[in-house]
Amino acid sequence: MRPDLLARLGERLAARAAEHGLRRLVAATRGNGTLVVDGRALVDFSGNDYLGLAGHAAVRDALVACAIRDGVGAGAAHLIGGHRPEHAALEAEAAAWLGCERALLFSTGYAANLGVFQTLLGPDDLVVQDKLDHASLIDAAKLAGCEAKRYVHGDVESARRQLRSRPDAAALVATDGVFSMDGDLAPLAALAALARDTGAALMVDDAHGAGVLGPEGRGSAAHAGLAPSDVDVHVVTLGKALGVAGALVAGSQALIEGLVQFARTWVYTTAMPPALAAATRAALAVARHEDWRRDRLARLVAHFRRGAAARGIALMPSTTPIQPLPAGSAERALAWSHALAAAGFHVPAIRPPTVADGAARLRITLSVRHDERTIDTLLDALAAATAAPAEPRTEPAARTRGRTGTRVRGGPASHRARS
């Protein structure tokens, strides 16, 4: 008898519920640094609007003015009439910002990563990835049909061993610049040297580094002292520090022309609304030239970490606005999150399969919209929550997972999910 797909899905949902892993979709109203969730205004320490640009007046005004002038939807894919002057201007300005020959605008970071892999790699090729890379990079390898090997997180010698396993294959080394669930940095200078030594190409998905790190916010590679040419493929997500939406791929003329011809996730997708491109241009100008935002963010990160240490709160190592607090069990992470909500803060629990079993956590993110006083209040609430007695655990019986690819991020066998 043929299996019932919806019944099977129901079984998976029941299993996830038993593991305290079900998510809840809530329509939250955004205010000035707050989210209204279930009728309560909570200070938001969960988002990725690191520079506070999502509500910036210049960004908002640029979007509205373009929408009034040009309408909303682009109406077509880029190659058949959807490519507008705002798109072209954003691509040129982004390429100049990153020091690359060209840039290409994608609708999402996920689509950008899938398009790059599918364009560059084939069945005979090799991609070597950090074990904590974003889920889109893992899925991109599946789409490309190449051989995928993963190296120990942040371990360049592990990456070297993986490359040596296929010395004659065309190869791509792919890594996040800032790892979204741990907040740590990839060893980009060493990876760039490895790529040069072995003849591999290097790709950096800088979703959480662009805008935040490096001179003018040029990202993780610039922060590591690399020249733009040291990285073959730069991916910049526009919905994090730049506060808008979409993504850019930047690199050589040959790379971008290849994507225009062969990247299915770009060729067969309706172009981003030109008003969003106009808003992104405004956000990019602010991010490039207002260095005080990065300076303030760095001060807030240091203040948070000092305050956590003084209160005995054991954070994971991170110098970025992503500050994870390990909880271990999903139940404990949920209990901490609920305690913070009761104290007026929105910090969702991050649980498997987004992270590995036993690696649940709170992912606390900082923004220039915060201030020291609010951070201190959050730290006091965190200290109280983590000092509370742990609730009794009712772990479900261990079971074998039939699809290891569904595990997204955390330990040695996981992929990371984009937050």
N, C-alpha and C positions, 0 to 999 in steps of 0.2 A: 504494500500500500504506500502511496506517495506521502511523504511527510507534509504536515500542515505548517507552512511557514510562519503564520501568525501565532499558532500555538507554541511553536518553538521559541519565537520571540518572547512570548509571555513567560516561558520557563527561564529565559535569560534575565528578564526583568525581576522575577521572583528571587533568583539567585543573587542578583546585585542588591536587592533590598535586604536580604539576609546578611549581607556583608557590610551593611551600613553605607552603601555606596550610591544610593539613588540621589540624583540632583533634583533640585526644584527650580522651575522656571518662574521668575517673578518679574512683573513689569514694574521697574523702579523709576521714579521720577527724579531727575537730576537737578540739584540746586547748586549753590555756590560752595562746592567742596563737600556736599552732602548727597545722600541718596535717600529718598523716601521709600521705605520698604514696609509693606503691610501697614501703611498709615503712620509709620514712625520715621522721623528724620534722623539718619545715622551719619556720622562723619565717615567719609569713604577712605579707607586705607586698603583698597583692593584693586583699583584701576591702574592703567598704564599711561595716564595723562601727566607724565613726569614734569613737563615744563609748563603745565597749566594753559596750553594753547587751544584746547577743545572749545573753550568758551571765550577766547580772546576776541576783543571787539574788532580788530582789523581782519581777523580770519572770518568771523561771522559776516562782516560787512562785504568782504570780497565775494563770499558765496552768494549773498542776497543780490548784490549788484549784477553779478554774472547771470544769475537765474532770471532776473527781470529782463536783462538784455537778450539772452540767448535761449531762454527756456530751461527745462530741467534735463530730460534725457538726451543723450547723444543721438539716439535713433538708429544706430547701425554699428557694425564692427568697424574698427579703425580703417581697414583696407577698402571698405566700400562706402565711405562717406562719413563715418563717425569720428574721424580724427579732426579735431578742431584746433584753432590757434592757441587756446588755453592749454591743451595737451602738449602741443609742440613747445610752447614757451616753458612749461614746467619741466619737460625733459631736458631742454637746453640748460636751464638754470640748475637743475639737479646734477647734471654732468659736470658743470663748472664747479659746483660746490664740492663734489667728490674728487675732482681732478681727473676725471675719465673722459674718453673721447666721446662717448654717447651714453644715453640712458633711454630706457623704454618703460612706459607706464603700464602696469597690470592692475586688474580690478581688485585682487587680493594677494597677500603674501603667499598663501597656499598655491594659487594659480601660478605665481611667479616661479616658485620652486619646482612645481611639476613641469612647467614649460621649459625651464633651463635643462633639467635632467633629460627630458624627452628629446630635446634638440641636440644635446651634446653626446649622449650615451646610447649605446646599443647592446645587443646580446653578448658581444665578445669583449665588452669593456668592464672596467672595475670602478666602483665607488667605495671609498674608505671614509667612514663616518664615526664621529664621537658617539658613544653609546647613549648620551643624553641629548642628542640632537632632537630638534623639533619633529613632531609627527609628520609634517608635510614633507620633510626631507626623506623620511623612511618610506612614505607612500610614493614619493617621486621615483625612488629606485625601483619600486615594483612596476610602476608605469613604464619606465624606460626598458625594463627587462634585462638590465645589466646584472652582473654579480655584485652583491653588496656585502662588504665586510665592515665590522664595527670594532673600534678600538676602545680600550679602557679610558674612561673619562679623563680628559686632559693629559693623557700619557702619549707623548710624541714618539717614544720608542715603540710603544704598542702599535701606533699608526705605521711606523717604519716596517715593522714585521709583517703587517698586513699587506703593504705595498710589495714587499719582497716575495710574497707568495705568488704574485703574478707579475714578474719583472718585465714581460714583453707586452702586457696589455696597456692600452690607453687608459689613463686613470685620472680620477677626480677625487681630491680630498675636500670633504664638505663638513663645515662646522658652524654652529651658532657662534656669534661673537660674544654675547652675554647669554647665559643659560637661564631660561625664563622661570624655572622652578627653584633653582639654587642661587641665582644671582651672581655666580662667579664668572670669571672671564676665561675664554679660550686662550691657550698659549700661542697667539697668532704669529709672533716673530719666529718661534721655533718651527711652527707648521709651515710658514712661508719658506724657511730655509730647507725644510724637508722636501717640499714640493719642487724647489729648484734643483736639489741634489738628485731627485729621482725622476725628473721629467714629468711630474704630475701637474695638473692644474689645481688651483686653490679657489674654493668658493666659500664666502662668509655670508651667512644669513644674519644680518645685524639688526633684527627687529627691535631689540631692547638696548642697543648701543647707540644707534644713530640719533643725533640730537642731544644725547646725554654726555657722550665721551668725545675726547679729542678736540683739537682746535676748531672753532666754529661748529662744534658738534658733529664733526665729520665721521665719528664713530669709532668702533673698536680697533680697526686697523690703524687709523691715524693715532689713536691713543697708544698703541703698541710701537709707534715710531716707524711704521711701514710707509713706503711710497705707494701711491695708488696702483702703480703697475705691479706691485708685489702680490696683489690679489687679482685673480683673473675674472672673478664674478662677484660683484657686490650686490647684495639684495637688501633693500631698505624698505621696511614696512612703514606706511604713512599713518597708521591708526594708533600708534603708541605716542612717542614724544611729540610728534608733529600734530597730533590731535585731530586728524581728519579721517581718511580711509584710503585703501588701495596699497600699492607697492610699486617700487621702481627696481629695475635691474640695470646696473651700470657696468661698463667695461669698455672693451675695444670696439672699434668700428665693425670688425669681423663678427664679434659676438652678437652685437645688437642686430646687424643685418641678418645673421643666421636666425635669431629669434623671430624677426619679422617674417621670414620665409617659412619657418618650420615649427614654431612653438604653437601647438594646437590650442593651448589654453589662452593664448592671445589672439590668434587668427580668428577663432570661432566664438569669440565673446564680444558682446556689445560693449562699446567703449564706455569708460567711466563718464558720468555726467560732467560736462565742462565746468559747471559751477563748483564741483568738488576740486577740480584741478586748479581753479582760480583761488579757492580757499587754501589749498596746499601751497601755492606760490606765496601767499601772504604768510602762512605759518613758517615756511622755510626761511623767509627773510627775517622774521623775528628770531627764529632759532639760531640762525647764523650770527646775527649781530648783537644780540642781547646776552652777552656772556654772563651777566649777573645771575641769570636763571640757573646756569650750570654751577656757578659758584655757590649760590644759595642752597641748591639741592645737595651739593657735597657737604656743606655745613650741617644740613638737617640729618643726613645719613650719619655723620660723625656724632652728632648730638644723640641720635637714637641709639646708636651702639654703646656710647658711654653710659647712657641712662640704663640700658638693658644690663650691662655688666654690673653697674652699681646695685641693681635690684636682684642680681643672681639669675637673670633670664638668659638661658644658654642658646644664643642664636647660632645659625650656621655661618661660616665665613663668607662675607660678601662686602664689597666696597661700593656696590651699586644701589640704586633705589629699591631693589628687590631684596627684602630682608626676611628669610624664612626662619620660622621657629618650629623645630621638629617636635612632633607629638607622639609618633610611633603608631598607635592604633587609630583607626578611623573614629571610634567612639570618643576617644580623648580629644581629638581635633574638633569634633562636633561640639563637645561640651565646652571647650575653650571659646569657640566661635559664638555659641549661644550666650555665654557669659559676657563676652565683649558687646554683643548686640544689646543685652540688658543694660550695659553701661553706656550705650549710645554710639557704638562703633561698628562699622560694617567691615568685617574681615572673614570671608568665607573659609571653610575648611577645605583643604586640598586633599583628596583621598584617592585610593586606587580606583580605576586603572590609570588615572592621570599621573600618579607616582606609584612606585613599587609597593607591594605588600609590606606592611611594617614601617613605611616611610611617610605616613600621613603627616600633615603639617599645616600651620598657618602661613600663608604667603602675604606678608605685610609689605605694602608698597608706598613709597613716599613721593610727594609732589611739592613743587614750590607753593602750592596752595595751602600747605600745612604751615604751622608755626611751632616754635619750641614749646609753648605752653600746652597746646593741644597734644603734642607728642608726649609730653610728660604725663598728661592725664591718661593717654592710651597705655603708657608703660605701667602706670599704677594699676590700671584695670587688668593688664596682662599678668602682673605679679600676683594679683589676687586670684585670677583664674587658674594660673599654673600651680599655685600653692594649695588649691582646694583638693580634698581627697579624690582620687580617681574613682569613677563609677565602676561597679562590677562589670566585668567583660563577659559577654556571651558569644564567644567566637563560634562561627559555624564550622562544621566538620570540614576537614581539608578535602579538596576535590581537584581532580586533574582538569586543567583548562585545555580544551581541544584546539584553540586557536591562539597560539602565542603572539601572533601579530596584533591582537587586540590590546595588549598591555602597552600603555603609553607612558613612558618616562619614569625615571627614578633610579633603580638599581641596575646591575650589570646587564640584565636582559630586557630592559625596557626602552621605549621611545618616549620622547617628551611631547607633551601637549602644549599648544600655544595658549597662553593665558589670555 
